[in-house]
């Protein structure tokens, strides 16, 4: 699992706690290299663009097709067992406790953990952690 050296290498990056004062994580999805020229890293020309473009050869790939192959890498401290671990999950949000999240399992206790959008902690998640 390669950690990014700068934000320019990432499509997605976050560093946060799983819940207030419970566990922490650092998650990232590295940019893919161009499938055509193998030199440049694919990126969006604008944040709202529907395609990824290679800056070297100008090859374009639709956003949905490109994001299917991305992987979110996570370095974390589990909020349940307090052990450190690493995990990888597809760059696709699934529903966990009624909210969209990148979902992965703790390597020690096999508890389902999620990276929620904008720190939107579901009530059931907070109850499970004993923070309600």
C-alpha positions in Angstrom: 0.0 0.0 0.0 1.7 3.2 -1.2 1.1 6.4 0.8 0.8 9.6 -1.2 3.6 12.1 -1.0 1.5 15.0 -2.1 -2.2 15.8 -2.8 -1.4 15.9 -6.5 -1.2 12.1 -6.5 -4.7 11.7 -5.1 -8.2 11.6 -6.5 -9.6 11.4 -2.9 -7.9 12.1 0.4 -9.2 12.4 4.0 -7.8 12.3 7.5 -10.3 12.2 10.3 -11.8 10.4 13.3 -14.4 7.6 13.0 -16.5 9.4 15.6 -15.8 12.1 18.2 -12.7 10.8 20.2 -13.1 7.2 18.8 -10.5 5.8 16.4 -8.9 7.7 13.5 -8.1 7.1 9.9 -6.3 8.3 6.9 -7.8 7.3 3.5 -6.7 8.1 -0.1 -7.3 7.0 -3.7 -4.3 7.4 -5.9 -4.7 8.7 -9.4 -4.3 6.0 -12.2 -1.6 6.3 -14.9 -2.9 6.8 -18.4 -3.8 3.4 -20.1 -2.8 4.8 -23.5 0.7 6.4 -23.0 1.6 5.0 -19.5 3.3 8.3 -18.7 0.8 10.8 -17.3 -1.5 10.5 -14.3 -5.2 10.9 -15.3 -7.0 13.9 -13.8 -10.2 15.9 -14.2 -9.7 19.2 -16.1 -12.4 20.7 -13.8 -14.0 19.5 -10.6 -17.4 19.1 -12.3 -16.0 17.4 -15.5 -17.5 14.1 -16.5 -14.3 12.7 -17.8 -10.7 12.2 -16.8 -7.9 13.4 -19.1 -4.2 12.5 -19.5 -2.2 15.7 -19.4 0.5 14.1 -21.6 -1.4 12.6 -24.6 -4.9 14.2 -24.0 -6.6 10.7 -23.8 -10.1 11.0 -22.3 -11.9 8.4 -20.2 -15.4 8.7 -18.9 -15.7 9.4 -15.1 -17.8 6.2 -14.3 -15.5 3.9 -16.2 -12.4 5.5 -14.6 -13.7 5.4 -11.1 -14.7 1.7 -11.3 -11.0 0.8 -11.2 -9.9 3.1 -8.4 -9.1 1.7 -4.9 -9.4 3.5 -1.6 -6.5 2.7 0.7 -7.1 3.2 4.5 -4.7 3.3 7.4 -6.7 3.3 10.6 -7.1 2.8 14.4 -10.3 0.8 15.0 -12.8 2.6 17.3 -13.9 -0.8 18.7 -10.7 -2.8 19.4 -8.2 0.2 19.3 -5.8 -1.8 17.1 -4.0 -0.3 14.1 -4.6 -1.7 10.6 -4.6 -1.2 6.9 -7.3 -2.0 4.4 -8.3 -1.4 0.8 -11.8 -1.1 -0.6 -13.3 -0.2 -4.0 -13.8 3.5 -4.8 -17.6 3.1 -4.6 -19.8 4.2 -1.7 -22.1 1.6 -0.1 -24.8 2.1 2.5 -23.8 1.5 6.1 -26.2 2.4 8.9 -28.4 4.3 6.3 -25.6 6.6 5.0 -23.3 6.3 2.0 -19.7 5.3 3.0 -16.6 3.6 1.7 -16.9 0.3 3.7 -14.2 -2.0 4.9 -13.6 -4.5 7.7 -11.2 -4.2 10.7 -8.4 -6.7 10.3 -8.5 -7.5 14.0 -12.1 -7.6 15.1 -13.8 -7.9 11.7 -16.2 -5.0 12.5 -17.6 -3.1 9.6 -16.1 0.4 9.4 -17.1 3.2 7.1 -15.8 6.5 5.8 -18.8 8.8 5.7 -19.3 11.9 3.6 -18.7 15.2 5.5 -18.6 13.6 8.9 -22.3 12.6 8.8 -22.3 10.1 11.6 -25.4 7.9 11.6 -27.2 7.7 15.0 -27.0 3.8 15.0 -23.2 4.1 14.5 -22.8 6.4 17.4 -25.1 4.2 19.6 -22.9 1.1 18.7 -19.8 3.1 19.8 -21.6 4.1 23.0 -21.7 7.8 22.2 -25.4 8.5 21.9 
